[in-house]
Amino acid sequence: MKAGNGQHFEQAYNARAAVDGAMLIVGERVSDAPNDKEELAPSVAAISPVVTEEVQAVLVDNGFYSEAAMAQKPDGTPSGLTVYAAVEKHSHHKAVEDLLPRTEPAAPGPQASAKEKM
């Protein structure tokens, strides 16, 4: 994997954890994938079968987002599972205006892409 300033590579692994609302780890896995683009389905599949049926939604950062990842359903995934993913990176620096309430945008139409739906 790229390391440091991206100028060299190191033998490394990516560890991922799935947590519930109380921050209890309900799934974990390690892979040698250098990024998360193809790791959404395997990461969801790693959630313990003990809690799988209780899982209604999954929230992931933009590293997991791709149209292909949103379309893929891992084996054993509950049918009603909704995946929410950030579709782009944003700065952590916010202005006061960014924190004020905003009106809810109109829902996307039936022909909207997965990215527009996110």
N, C-alpha and C positions, 0 to 999 in steps of 0.2 A: 504494500500500500504506500501511497505517497506519504511522506513524513516531513516534519519540520516546515520549511517554507515551500515544499513541493518540488524541491530540486533533487531529492533522493528517495529511494524506496526502502522500506523495512519489511521483514516478515512479521505480519501482525494479524490480528483478528478483530472483528467488530462484535461486541456483546450488546444484545438488545434485551430489554425487559418490558413486559406488559404489566401495568399496575391498574388497580381499581381506584374508585373515587377516594378511598381511605388510604391510598398509597401502599396497599398490600400487593406484593408481587404475585401475579396469577399466571405468569408465563415467562419463560426465558429461553434464549438460544444464543449460540455463537456461530458466526460464519466467517468465511474469508472473503466475502464480497466487499469491494472497496467503497461502495456507496449503497444507499438503501433503495434505489429505484426498483429493484426486483425482489425486495425483501418483505413487502407487505403481506402477501399471502402466507409465506412460511412463518412469519412472526405471529400472525393471527392464529394459524394452525397450532402454534406452540402454547396457546392458552390452555390451561388445565381443563380436562373434560369435566372436572367437578364443577366448574363455574361456567362452562361454555354456554349452556342454555340460558343463563342469566345475562349474558352479554347482549346488549341491545345496540350499542354504538361503540365505535373505535375512533379515537382522535389521534392523528399522526401529524408530524411536522412535514414541511415541504420536501424534505429529502426522500420521503416515501412516495411522493406524488408522481404519477405518470398516467396517461389515459389507459395504457395497458394494465397497470396495477389496479386501477379502479374497476376494471371490467373482470378481473380474475377473482374467482371465489375459491378459497381453499377447501379441501375435503373436510366435512364435519362442521362447516360454518353454519351457524343458525340462519334460517331463511330470512328472518326479519332484520338482520344485521345491517346497520348503516355505517359507512365509513366517512368521516369528515377529515379532510386534509387541507392544510395550507397549500396554496398553489404557487406562492412566490415568497421570496425572502423580504422581510421588512426590517428597517432600522429599529433598534431598541430605544432610540431617542424619540420621545414623543413630546409634542406641544400640548398645551392645555386644550386647544381646539380638538385634538385627536381623542381626548377623554370625554368630551361632552356627548350626551345622547344624540343619536341620529335617527332619522326616520328609516324604517325597514324598507329595503329595496323591493321592487316587484319580483315575484317568483319567476324563475326562468320558464320559458315555454317547453312543450314536449320535444321539440327538435334541438334543445340546448345540448351542447357538448358536456362531457363529464367535468371539464374545467369550469365552464359557466355555472354548472350546478353547485360546485364547491363554493 
